Amino acid sequence: MLVSWNFKHIVNLERIRGYNAVNLKQGYPMIEIRTPLEILVRYRENLRQNDQEILRNISYWIPAYQGNDGRVVDENL
């Protein structure tokens, strides 16, 4: 993956298609080119999904656990 703010020359849909066409023709895999903002948004979405999965696992093994504010939280109530 390549991350760049350079919209004119690198993070340009037509150019990305060209880069990938050359890569595939030469036997290389396609590359992913993104902006830093896209990476941050993707990271944030993944973090939220992982947090939800962690909380589900905690509630499975420990029925009552403390929330961030110190209150005891029980999803089963």
PyRosetta script that sets phi, psi and omega in degrees:
from pyrosetta import init, pose_from_sequence

init()
pose = pose_from_sequence("MLVSWNFKHIVNLERIRGYNAVNLKQGYPMIEIRTPLEILVRYRENLRQNDQEILRNISYWIPAYQGNDGRVVDENL")
pose.set_psi(1, 139.0)
pose.set_omega(1, 177.0)
pose.set_phi(2, -117.3)
pose.set_psi(2, 132.8)
pose.set_omega(2, -179.8)
pose.set_phi(3, -116.8)
pose.set_psi(3, 129.0)
pose.set_omega(3, -177.4)
pose.set_phi(4, -154.6)
pose.set_psi(4, 151.0)
pose.set_omega(4, 171.4)
pose.set_phi(5, -93.0)
pose.set_psi(5, -2.7)
pose.set_omega(5, -173.9)
pose.set_phi(6, -78.6)
pose.set_psi(6, 85.4)
pose.set_omega(6, -177.0)
pose.set_phi(7, -70.6)
pose.set_psi(7, -30.5)
pose.set_omega(7, -175.9)
pose.set_phi(8, -69.7)
pose.set_psi(8, -41.9)
pose.set_omega(8, -172.3)
pose.set_phi(9, -111.6)
pose.set_psi(9, -29.8)
pose.set_omega(9, -173.1)
pose.set_phi(10, -113.5)
pose.set_psi(10, -55.3)
pose.set_omega(10, -178.1)
pose.set_phi(11, -88.0)
pose.set_psi(11, 67.9)
pose.set_omega(11, -176.0)
pose.set_phi(12, -133.8)
pose.set_psi(12, 121.6)
pose.set_omega(12, -172.2)
pose.set_phi(13, -54.5)
pose.set_psi(13, -43.8)
pose.set_omega(13, -179.9)
pose.set_phi(14, -64.0)
pose.set_psi(14, -42.3)
pose.set_omega(14, 179.7)
pose.set_phi(15, -68.4)
pose.set_psi(15, -38.8)
pose.set_omega(15, 178.5)
pose.set_phi(16, -60.7)
pose.set_psi(16, -42.1)
pose.set_omega(16, 177.1)
pose.set_phi(17, -60.7)
pose.set_psi(17, -40.9)
pose.set_omega(17, 178.2)
pose.set_phi(18, -64.4)
pose.set_psi(18, -46.0)
pose.set_omega(18, 178.2)
pose.set_phi(19, -56.7)
pose.set_psi(19, -45.7)
pose.set_omega(19, -176.8)
pose.set_phi(20, -70.6)
pose.set_psi(20, -33.1)
pose.set_omega(20, 176.6)
pose.set_phi(21, -62.6)
pose.set_psi(21, -44.3)
pose.set_omega(21, 178.4)
pose.set_phi(22, -64.6)
pose.set_psi(22, -45.4)
pose.set_omega(22, 179.8)
pose.set_phi(23, -57.6)
pose.set_psi(23, -48.9)
pose.set_omega(23, -178.7)
pose.set_phi(24, -62.9)
pose.set_psi(24, -40.8)
pose.set_omega(24, 179.6)
pose.set_phi(25, -63.0)
pose.set_psi(25, -34.0)
pose.set_omega(25, -179.5)
pose.set_phi(26, -89.0)
pose.set_psi(26, 1.3)
pose.set_omega(26, 177.4)
pose.set_phi(27, 88.2)
pose.set_psi(27, 13.0)
pose.set_omega(27, 178.4)
pose.set_phi(28, -99.4)
pose.set_psi(28, 156.7)
pose.set_omega(28, 178.1)
pose.set_phi(29, -73.1)
pose.set_psi(29, 160.7)
pose.set_omega(29, 176.1)
pose.set_phi(30, -67.9)
pose.set_psi(30, 151.3)
pose.set_omega(30, 177.5)
pose.set_phi(31, -108.1)
pose.set_psi(31, 154.4)
pose.set_omega(31, 178.6)
pose.set_phi(32, -107.9)
pose.set_psi(32, 124.9)
pose.set_omega(32, 179.4)
pose.set_phi(33, -119.0)
pose.set_psi(33, 123.3)
pose.set_omega(33, -175.5)
pose.set_phi(34, -134.2)
pose.set_psi(34, 163.5)
pose.set_omega(34, 172.5)
pose.set_phi(35, -88.0)
pose.set_psi(35, 157.6)
pose.set_omega(35, 175.7)
pose.set_phi(36, -57.0)
pose.set_psi(36, -35.6)
pose.set_omega(36, 179.5)
pose.set_phi(37, -62.9)
pose.set_psi(37, -42.6)
pose.set_omega(37, 178.0)
pose.set_phi(38, -61.1)
pose.set_psi(38, -38.3)
pose.set_omega(38, 179.3)
pose.set_phi(39, -66.3)
pose.set_psi(39, -43.2)
pose.set_omega(39, 179.5)
pose.set_phi(40, -63.9)
pose.set_psi(40, -41.4)
pose.set_omega(40, 178.6)
pose.set_phi(41, -63.7)
pose.set_psi(41, -45.0)
pose.set_omega(41, 179.4)
pose.set_phi(42, -62.7)
pose.set_psi(42, -42.6)
pose.set_omega(42, 178.8)
pose.set_phi(43, -61.2)
pose.set_psi(43, -43.7)
pose.set_omega(43, -179.0)
pose.set_phi(44, -63.7)
pose.set_psi(44, -42.5)
pose.set_omega(44, 178.6)
pose.set_phi(45, -63.7)
pose.set_psi(45, -43.6)
pose.set_omega(45, 178.6)
pose.set_phi(46, -64.3)
pose.set_psi(46, -39.1)
pose.set_omega(46, 179.4)
pose.set_phi(47, -62.0)
pose.set_psi(47, -43.5)
pose.set_omega(47, 178.5)
pose.set_phi(48, -61.5)
pose.set_psi(48, -45.1)
pose.set_omega(48, -180.0)
pose.set_phi(49, -63.1)
pose.set_psi(49, -42.7)
pose.set_omega(49, 179.6)
pose.set_phi(50, -65.1)
pose.set_psi(50, -41.0)
pose.set_omega(50, 178.5)
pose.set_phi(51, -60.5)
pose.set_psi(51, -42.9)
pose.set_omega(51, -179.9)
pose.set_phi(52, -63.7)
pose.set_psi(52, -40.7)
pose.set_omega(52, 179.4)
pose.set_phi(53, -66.6)
pose.set_psi(53, -40.9)
pose.set_omega(53, 178.1)
pose.set_phi(54, -61.5)
pose.set_psi(54, -44.6)
pose.set_omega(54, 179.8)
pose.set_phi(55, -63.4)
pose.set_psi(55, -38.5)
pose.set_omega(55, 177.1)
pose.set_phi(56, -63.3)
pose.set_psi(56, -42.8)
pose.set_omega(56, 179.2)
pose.set_phi(57, -64.3)
pose.set_psi(57, -41.4)
pose.set_omega(57, 178.8)
pose.set_phi(58, -62.5)
pose.set_psi(58, -45.6)
pose.set_omega(58, -177.1)
pose.set_phi(59, -67.5)
pose.set_psi(59, -24.4)
pose.set_omega(59, 177.0)
pose.set_phi(60, -70.7)
pose.set_psi(60, -45.9)
pose.set_omega(60, -176.0)
pose.set_phi(61, -84.6)
pose.set_psi(61, -33.9)
pose.set_omega(61, -179.0)
pose.set_phi(62, -126.5)
pose.set_psi(62, 100.4)
pose.set_omega(62, -174.9)
pose.set_phi(63, -53.9)
pose.set_psi(63, -37.8)
pose.set_omega(63, 178.9)
pose.set_phi(64, -119.0)
pose.set_psi(64, 129.7)
pose.set_omega(64, 177.9)
pose.set_phi(65, -139.9)
pose.set_psi(65, 163.1)
pose.set_omega(65, -177.0)
pose.set_phi(66, -86.3)
pose.set_psi(66, 135.7)
pose.set_omega(66, 173.9)
pose.set_phi(67, -79.3)
pose.set_psi(67, 178.7)
pose.set_omega(67, -178.5)
pose.set_phi(68, -61.5)
pose.set_psi(68, -27.9)
pose.set_omega(68, -177.4)
pose.set_phi(69, -90.8)
pose.set_psi(69, 6.1)
pose.set_omega(69, 177.1)
pose.set_phi(70, 92.1)
pose.set_psi(70, -10.7)
pose.set_omega(70, 178.0)
pose.set_phi(71, -72.1)
pose.set_psi(71, 149.5)
pose.set_omega(71, 174.8)
pose.set_phi(72, -80.9)
pose.set_psi(72, 127.7)
pose.set_omega(72, -176.6)
pose.set_phi(73, -113.9)
pose.set_psi(73, 134.9)
pose.set_omega(73, 175.7)
pose.set_phi(74, -136.4)
pose.set_psi(74, 109.9)
pose.set_omega(74, -177.8)
pose.set_phi(75, -68.3)
pose.set_psi(75, -16.6)
pose.set_omega(75, -177.6)
pose.set_phi(76, -83.4)
pose.set_psi(76, -8.0)
pose.set_omega(76, -179.1)
pose.set_phi(77, -87.7)
pose.dump_pdb("model.pdb")
